[in-house]
Amino acid sequence: MRFEIIKHDKNTSARTGRLTTSHGIVETPIFMPVGTQGTVKTVSPKELEECGVQIVLANTYHLYLRPGPELIKSAGGLHNFISWSHPILTDSGGYQVFSLSDLRQISEEGVSFRSHFDGSSHFFTPEKVIEIQEALWADIIMTLDECPPYPSSYEYARKSTELTTKWAIRCKKAQTNNETQALFGIIQGSTYSDLRLLSTKNLVDLDFPGYAIGGLALGEPKVIMWELVSLVVQNLPPEKPRYLMGVGYPEDLISAVTLGIDLFDCVLPTRNARNGTVFTRFGRLSIKNATYANDFSPLDSECNCYTCRNFSRAYLRHLFNTGEILAPRLATLHSVHFFLWLMKEIRQAISEDRFDTLRKEFLSKYHYNENHL
């Protein structure tokens, strides 16, 4: 993997870059749709390409359980298995250590857990997580980390941060394929500034090809989240890519880009779309609302996605209210297209030294209209 910074914004820390992998180039800043089981729910790889998707995220924990890394390896790797020729990032399963807390136990050696679907017992170590991700053959892979819940006591967060660093060291030692797979370290530390700085220093000393910021957007006040992101970014090597994990509201993407973040992922646009809420240039729109029963305008009058070119709000509402499978498909296509459009606009604005103008204009329209939809 190679990362090249193309342009710095003149007024903020925003930047554009080019991430080169063995499966293609990713232009940053970029949003990665989440394909937990090797698929972005309801849409095909071809449709993702048409939406402008350059890289997708897949989930190590879920793919380990079903269908298993051995099967995927025998298929020639995850790209072949899911028929996606572009870059893939796999997480390490660390978030499931957090989200499935009632099914696991953490020790210094690793994480023992029961499968969420059949109750079978498994044990993840840092070495096992690297072995799985190497079998999947993703372009970017992640270290195993512990994501402490919010709020956490200082003592719990301190021990968790120490454990994440120890696991990062073991992950790096376990990696055997560092020529075509880039291993990113994950910075933790909960909401404590000194622990965030300690985690950042420890991982930077390990000299990873890129760095992720984890353990945020878990319910902490936004002002705290942005203070911590800014603090971490200021202490990361500027020549390496920065990935803010699990952050996905449009306004948050813009704020994070302003601070110098390059990569994002979140289930938000696709999960919300499947449940009838889509994102537009004019704010969020809950299409199931009765107010759209006779509204024959598109979801977003300025959008040129397949959904907006061909279907009305009234039709989308009808599909959702009658339980048609087409409803979540069309809504997801729009939201994925919108998020990738936004990132493309951001990159273009940075390259033309007008990012600050774009940011103000987008947020003004987005927030104003969201309050009036």
C-alpha positions as a Python dict, from the first residue, in 0.01 Angstrom:
ca = {
    (1, 'M'): (0, 0, 0),
    (2, 'R'): (115, 351, -81),
    (3, 'F'): (-41, 674, 36),
    (4, 'E'): (27, 1005, -131),
    (5, 'I'): (-110, 1340, -15),
    (6, 'I'): (-229, 1535, -319),
    (7, 'K'): (-357, 1867, -180),
    (8, 'H'): (-387, 2043, 156),
    (9, 'D'): (-675, 2284, 213),
    (10, 'K'): (-543, 2633, 275),
    (11, 'N'): (-780, 2713, 564),
    (12, 'T'): (-826, 2383, 750),
    (13, 'S'): (-650, 2051, 804),
    (14, 'A'): (-854, 1890, 526),
    (15, 'R'): (-657, 1713, 257),
    (16, 'T'): (-695, 1493, -48),
    (17, 'G'): (-488, 1184, -104),
    (18, 'R'): (-437, 874, -315),
    (19, 'L'): (-428, 532, -151),
    (20, 'T'): (-279, 272, -385),
    (21, 'T'): (-350, -95, -316),
    (22, 'S'): (-308, -418, -510),
    (23, 'H'): (-676, -396, -606),
    (24, 'G'): (-681, -37, -720),
    (25, 'I'): (-659, 326, -616),
    (26, 'V'): (-875, 494, -352),
    (27, 'E'): (-915, 871, -368),
    (28, 'T'): (-942, 1022, -20),
    (29, 'P'): (-1128, 1147, 176),
    (30, 'I'): (-1356, 849, 116),
    (31, 'F'): (-1653, 679, 278),
    (32, 'M'): (-1658, 298, 292),
    (33, 'P'): (-2001, 131, 289),
    (34, 'V'): (-2021, -157, 535),
    (35, 'G'): (-2057, -507, 388),
    (36, 'T'): (-2065, -703, 711),
    (37, 'Q'): (-2118, -1049, 561),
    (38, 'G'): (-1935, -973, 239),
    (39, 'T'): (-2225, -778, 94),
    (40, 'V'): (-2365, -428, 133),
    (41, 'K'): (-2721, -524, 214),
    (42, 'T'): (-2975, -507, -74),
    (43, 'V'): (-2733, -382, -344),
    (44, 'S'): (-2503, -561, -588),
    (45, 'P'): (-2132, -496, -648),
    (46, 'K'): (-2217, -350, -990),
    (47, 'E'): (-2460, -105, -830),
    (48, 'L'): (-2195, -6, -576),
    (49, 'E'): (-1955, 74, -858),
    (50, 'E'): (-2223, 283, -1029),
    (51, 'C'): (-2269, 477, -704),
    (52, 'G'): (-1899, 562, -699),
    (53, 'V'): (-1792, 322, -425),
    (54, 'Q'): (-1416, 271, -429),
    (55, 'I'): (-1365, 52, -123),
    (56, 'V'): (-1591, -153, 104),
    (57, 'L'): (-1556, -278, 460),
    (58, 'A'): (-1618, -639, 560),
    (59, 'N'): (-1642, -789, 908),
    (60, 'T'): (-1382, -1039, 1024),
    (61, 'Y'): (-1593, -1172, 1313),
    (62, 'H'): (-1898, -1247, 1100),
    (63, 'L'): (-1704, -1393, 806),
    (64, 'Y'): (-1508, -1613, 1047),
    (65, 'L'): (-1832, -1760, 1179),
    (66, 'R'): (-2001, -1787, 840),
    (67, 'P'): (-1889, -1913, 588),
    (68, 'G'): (-1542, -1939, 746),
    (69, 'P'): (-1200, -1814, 632),
    (70, 'E'): (-1098, -2154, 494),
    (71, 'L'): (-1383, -2154, 242),
    (72, 'I'): (-1312, -1795, 139),
    (73, 'K'): (-942, -1871, 102),
    (74, 'S'): (-1021, -2171, -120),
    (75, 'A'): (-1232, -1938, -338),
    (76, 'G'): (-922, -1728, -400),
    (77, 'G'): (-987, -1468, -129),
    (78, 'L'): (-1269, -1236, -41),
    (79, 'H'): (-1250, -1033, -363),
    (80, 'N'): (-1315, -1344, -573),
    (81, 'F'): (-1574, -1481, -333),
    (82, 'I'): (-1792, -1168, -341),
    (83, 'S'): (-1703, -1062, -699),
    (84, 'W'): (-1561, -724, -596),
    (85, 'S'): (-1247, -622, -784),
    (86, 'H'): (-1179, -304, -585),
    (87, 'P'): (-1010, -260, -246),
    (88, 'I'): (-1150, -413, 72),
    (89, 'L'): (-1083, -324, 435),
    (90, 'T'): (-1158, -582, 703),
    (91, 'D'): (-1200, -489, 1066),
    (92, 'S'): (-1057, -716, 1332),
    (93, 'G'): (-1366, -813, 1529),
    (94, 'G'): (-1272, -568, 1801),
    (95, 'Y'): (-1604, -387, 1775),
    (96, 'Q'): (-1788, -714, 1838),
    (97, 'V'): (-1583, -746, 2157),
    (98, 'F'): (-1767, -429, 2254),
    (99, 'S'): (-2112, -481, 2102),
    (100, 'L'): (-2152, -847, 2207),
    (101, 'S'): (-2029, -791, 2560),
    (102, 'D'): (-2278, -1037, 2710),
    (103, 'L'): (-2134, -1320, 2498),
    (104, 'R'): (-1760, -1276, 2561),
    (105, 'Q'): (-1483, -1267, 2821),
    (106, 'I'): (-1162, -1069, 2778),
    (107, 'S'): (-820, -1173, 2904),
    (108, 'E'): (-471, -1060, 2815),
    (109, 'E'): (-440, -1361, 2588),
    (110, 'G'): (-749, -1276, 2383),
    (111, 'V'): (-1128, -1291, 2373),
    (112, 'S'): (-1341, -1600, 2431),
    (113, 'F'): (-1694, -1569, 2300),
    (114, 'R'): (-2005, -1761, 2211),
    (115, 'S'): (-2141, -1731, 1860),
    (116, 'H'): (-2440, -1498, 1848),
    (117, 'F'): (-2629, -1735, 1619),
    (118, 'D'): (-2556, -2092, 1740),
    (119, 'G'): (-2389, -2053, 2081),
    (120, 'S'): (-2066, -2229, 1979),
    (121, 'S'): (-1748, -2132, 2164),
    (122, 'H'): (-1455, -1953, 1998),
    (123, 'F'): (-1135, -1780, 2100),
    (124, 'F'): (-986, -1477, 1925),
    (125, 'T'): (-624, -1391, 1986),
    (126, 'P'): (-433, -1116, 1806),
    (127, 'E'): (-252, -1388, 1613),
    (128, 'K'): (-579, -1560, 1516),
    (129, 'V'): (-730, -1234, 1394),
    (130, 'I'): (-431, -1172, 1166),
    (131, 'E'): (-446, -1530, 1039),
    (132, 'I'): (-814, -1488, 950),
    (133, 'Q'): (-762, -1155, 774),
    (134, 'E'): (-469, -1290, 578),
    (135, 'A'): (-690, -1578, 462),
    (136, 'L'): (-955, -1326, 353),
    (137, 'W'): (-680, -1140, 162),
    (138, 'A'): (-820, -792, 229),
    (139, 'D'): (-612, -494, 119),
    (140, 'I'): (-625, -318, 456),
    (141, 'I'): (-650, -518, 778),
    (142, 'M'): (-683, -410, 1140),
    (143, 'T'): (-522, -498, 1470),
    (144, 'L'): (-733, -655, 1744),
    (145, 'D'): (-837, -393, 1998),
    (146, 'E'): (-1067, -354, 2293),
    (147, 'C'): (-1325, -80, 2250),
    (148, 'P'): (-1427, 35, 2601),
    (149, 'P'): (-1790, 138, 2647),
    (150, 'Y'): (-1899, 493, 2716),
    (151, 'P'): (-1883, 594, 2990),
    (152, 'S'): (-1586, 404, 3130),
    (153, 'S'): (-1395, 465, 3449),
    (154, 'Y'): (-1043, 595, 3411),
    (155, 'E'): (-898, 272, 3553),
    (156, 'Y'): (-1094, 55, 3312),
    (157, 'A'): (-996, 275, 3018),
    (158, 'R'): (-631, 269, 3123),
    (159, 'K'): (-619, -110, 3138),
    (160, 'S'): (-807, -134, 2811),
    (161, 'T'): (-561, 102, 2642),
    (162, 'E'): (-267, -103, 2768),
    (163, 'L'): (-428, -422, 2640),
    (164, 'T'): (-493, -270, 2297),
    (165, 'T'): (-125, -175, 2272),
    (166, 'K'): (-11, -525, 2372),
    (167, 'W'): (-243, -678, 2117),
    (168, 'A'): (-118, -436, 1849),
    (169, 'I'): (240, -551, 1912),
    (170, 'R'): (135, -914, 1880),
    (171, 'C'): (-66, -845, 1564),
    (172, 'K'): (232, -682, 1397),
    (173, 'K'): (459, -972, 1489),
    (174, 'A'): (203, -1221, 1359),
    (175, 'Q'): (162, -1059, 1018),
    (176, 'T'): (327, -1260, 741),
    (177, 'N'): (197, -1070, 436),
    (178, 'N'): (294, -706, 471),
    (179, 'E'): (362, -647, 102),
    (180, 'T'): (3, -661, -26),
    (181, 'Q'): (-186, -617, 304),
    (182, 'A'): (-152, -298, 507),
    (183, 'L'): (-203, -344, 882),
    (184, 'F'): (-353, -42, 1057),
    (185, 'G'): (-321, 16, 1431),
    (186, 'I'): (-629, 126, 1627),
    (187, 'I'): (-602, 409, 1879),
    (188, 'Q'): (-818, 379, 2190),
    (189, 'G'): (-831, 559, 2527),
    (190, 'S'): (-1202, 626, 2578),
    (191, 'T'): (-1271, 996, 2650),
    (192, 'Y'): (-949, 1057, 2844),
    (193, 'S'): (-704, 1288, 2668),
    (194, 'D'): (-392, 1152, 2834),
    (195, 'L'): (-487, 794, 2744),
    (196, 'R'): (-558, 894, 2384),
    (197, 'L'): (-215, 1056, 2366),
    (198, 'L'): (-52, 750, 2522),
    (199, 'S'): (-227, 515, 2281),
    (200, 'T'): (-131, 735, 1987),
    (201, 'K'): (235, 749, 2090),
    (202, 'N'): (256, 375, 2150),
    (203, 'L'): (107, 288, 1812),
    (204, 'V'): (307, 551, 1622),
    (205, 'D'): (622, 401, 1776),
    (206, 'L'): (518, 68, 1620),
    (207, 'D'): (523, 236, 1277),
    (208, 'F'): (203, 104, 1120),
    (209, 'P'): (124, 192, 756),
    (210, 'G'): (-193, 370, 875),
    (211, 'Y'): (-387, 453, 1190),
    (212, 'A'): (-749, 423, 1292),
    (213, 'I'): (-924, 612, 1570),
    (214, 'G'): (-1167, 380, 1747),
    (215, 'G'): (-1391, 396, 2049),
    (216, 'L'): (-1574, 717, 1960),
    (217, 'A'): (-1932, 795, 1848),
    (218, 'L'): (-2053, 571, 2130),
    (219, 'G'): (-2273, 829, 2300),
    (220, 'E'): (-2018, 1081, 2423),
    (221, 'P'): (-2094, 1451, 2356),
    (222, 'K'): (-1987, 1559, 2009),
    (223, 'V'): (-1769, 1836, 2146),
    (224, 'I'): (-1563, 1577, 2336),
    (225, 'M'): (-1540, 1352, 2031),
    (226, 'W'): (-1405, 1632, 1812),
    (227, 'E'): (-1158, 1746, 2077),
    (228, 'L'): (-1017, 1393, 2095),
    (229, 'V'): (-1006, 1347, 1717),
    (230, 'S'): (-819, 1675, 1682),
    (231, 'L'): (-578, 1579, 1960),
    (232, 'V'): (-499, 1243, 1805),
    (233, 'V'): (-460, 1375, 1450),
    (234, 'Q'): (-212, 1638, 1568),
    (235, 'N'): (7, 1357, 1700),
    (236, 'L'): (-12, 1122, 1403),
    (237, 'P'): (248, 1116, 1126),
    (238, 'P'): (103, 1340, 853),
    (239, 'E'): (223, 1121, 568),
    (240, 'K'): (8, 823, 674),
    (241, 'P'): (-369, 766, 624),
    (242, 'R'): (-609, 836, 911),
    (243, 'Y'): (-928, 639, 956),
    (244, 'L'): (-1212, 743, 1188),
    (245, 'M'): (-1411, 432, 1266),
    (246, 'G'): (-1791, 417, 1282),
    (247, 'V'): (-1866, 783, 1209),
    (248, 'G'): (-2130, 842, 948),
    (249, 'Y'): (-2365, 1140, 967),
    (250, 'P'): (-2300, 1379, 676),
    (251, 'E'): (-2227, 1669, 908),
    (252, 'D'): (-1982, 1451, 1102),
    (253, 'L'): (-1797, 1352, 787),
    (254, 'I'): (-1746, 1717, 702),
    (255, 'S'): (-1628, 1798, 1055),
    (256, 'A'): (-1383, 1507, 1053),
    (257, 'V'): (-1246, 1596, 709),
    (258, 'T'): (-1189, 1947, 842),
    (259, 'L'): (-966, 1794, 1111),
    (260, 'G'): (-767, 1587, 859),
    (261, 'I'): (-938, 1247, 850),
    (262, 'D'): (-905, 1042, 529),
    (263, 'L'): (-1121, 729, 570),
    (264, 'F'): (-1467, 662, 716),
    (265, 'D'): (-1709, 375, 758),
    (266, 'C'): (-2053, 345, 914),
    (267, 'V'): (-2368, 132, 883),
    (268, 'L'): (-2577, 446, 921),
    (269, 'P'): (-2666, 529, 559),
    (270, 'T'): (-2758, 173, 465),
    (271, 'R'): (-2926, 70, 790),
    (272, 'N'): (-3133, 386, 805),
    (273, 'A'): (-3228, 348, 439),
    (274, 'R'): (-3357, -5, 495),
    (275, 'N'): (-3579, 136, 768),
    (276, 'G'): (-3717, 421, 558),
    (277, 'T'): (-3489, 714, 644),
    (278, 'V'): (-3268, 854, 371),
    (279, 'F'): (-3011, 1133, 359),
    (280, 'T'): (-3041, 1417, 111),
    (281, 'R'): (-2883, 1755, 45),
    (282, 'F'): (-3182, 1897, 233),
    (283, 'G'): (-3150, 1686, 546),
    (284, 'R'): (-3284, 1350, 657),
    (285, 'L'): (-3616, 1236, 517),
    (286, 'S'): (-3839, 970, 678),
    (287, 'I'): (-4018, 846, 371),
    (288, 'K'): (-4282, 646, 560),
    (289, 'N'): (-4442, 968, 688),
    (290, 'A'): (-4796, 1037, 566),
    (291, 'T'): (-4691, 1380, 441),
    (292, 'Y'): (-4529, 1208, 140),
    (293, 'A'): (-4837, 1008, 35),
    (294, 'N'): (-4911, 1248, -253),
    (295, 'D'): (-4559, 1384, -306),
    (296, 'F'): (-4448, 1299, -660),
    (297, 'S'): (-4110, 1469, -635),
    (298, 'P'): (-3789, 1263, -603),
    (299, 'L'): (-3619, 1198, -271),
    (300, 'D'): (-3366, 1469, -359),
    (301, 'S'): (-3440, 1710, -642),
    (302, 'E'): (-3067, 1766, -704),
    (303, 'C'): (-2967, 1398, -705),
    (304, 'N'): (-2908, 1198, -1022),
    (305, 'C'): (-2903, 849, -869),
    (306, 'Y'): (-3118, 575, -1023),
    (307, 'T'): (-3382, 611, -753),
    (308, 'C'): (-3420, 988, -785),
    (309, 'R'): (-3419, 976, -1165),
    (310, 'N'): (-3707, 731, -1180),
    (311, 'F'): (-3922, 723, -867),
    (312, 'S'): (-4120, 958, -645),
    (313, 'R'): (-4145, 996, -269),
    (314, 'A'): (-4505, 876, -292),
    (315, 'Y'): (-4397, 554, -464),
    (316, 'L'): (-4116, 490, -214),
    (317, 'R'): (-4362, 542, 73),
    (318, 'H'): (-4604, 299, -92),
    (319, 'L'): (-4330, 35, -127),
    (320, 'F'): (-4228, 64, 238),
    (321, 'N'): (-4584, 59, 366),
    (322, 'T'): (-4666, -254, 165),
    (323, 'G'): (-4345, -433, 265),
    (324, 'E'): (-4202, -461, -85),
    (325, 'I'): (-3839, -573, -116),
    (326, 'L'): (-3777, -298, -369),
    (327, 'A'): (-3825, -34, -99),
    (328, 'P'): (-3499, -89, 95),
    (329, 'R'): (-3312, -144, -233),
    (330, 'L'): (-3411, 189, -382),
    (331, 'A'): (-3359, 374, -55),
    (332, 'T'): (-3015, 218, -6),
    (333, 'L'): (-2908, 297, -361),
    (334, 'H'): (-2993, 661, -302),
    (335, 'S'): (-2819, 691, 35),
    (336, 'V'): (-2500, 520, -83),
    (337, 'H'): (-2496, 744, -390),
    (338, 'F'): (-2550, 1051, -172),
    (339, 'F'): (-2262, 970, 64),
    (340, 'L'): (-2023, 902, -223),
    (341, 'W'): (-2141, 1219, -399),
    (342, 'L'): (-2068, 1417, -83),
    (343, 'M'): (-1716, 1278, -54),
    (344, 'K'): (-1650, 1353, -422),
    (345, 'E'): (-1771, 1711, -372),
    (346, 'I'): (-1543, 1745, -69),
    (347, 'R'): (-1240, 1620, -264),
    (348, 'Q'): (-1315, 1856, -551),
    (349, 'A'): (-1361, 2152, -316),
    (350, 'I'): (-1031, 2084, -141),
    (351, 'S'): (-852, 2059, -475),
    (352, 'E'): (-997, 2397, -577),
    (353, 'D'): (-930, 2573, -243),
    (354, 'R'): (-1300, 2620, -167),
    (355, 'F'): (-1361, 2354, 98),
    (356, 'D'): (-1452, 2605, 367),
    (357, 'T'): (-1715, 2754, 134),
    (358, 'L'): (-1856, 2412, 51),
    (359, 'R'): (-1870, 2319, 417),
    (360, 'K'): (-2065, 2629, 515),
    (361, 'E'): (-2303, 2610, 220),
    (362, 'F'): (-2375, 2238, 263),
    (363, 'L'): (-2436, 2257, 637),
    (364, 'S'): (-2655, 2567, 602),
    (365, 'K'): (-2881, 2399, 347),
    (366, 'Y'): (-2873, 2060, 522),
    (367, 'H'): (-2956, 2182, 873),
    (368, 'Y'): (-3208, 2444, 768),
    (369, 'N'): (-3410, 2212, 551),
    (370, 'E'): (-3387, 1920, 793),
    (371, 'N'): (-3582, 2130, 1040),
    (372, 'H'): (-3848, 2200, 778),
    (373, 'L'): (-3901, 1860, 616),
}
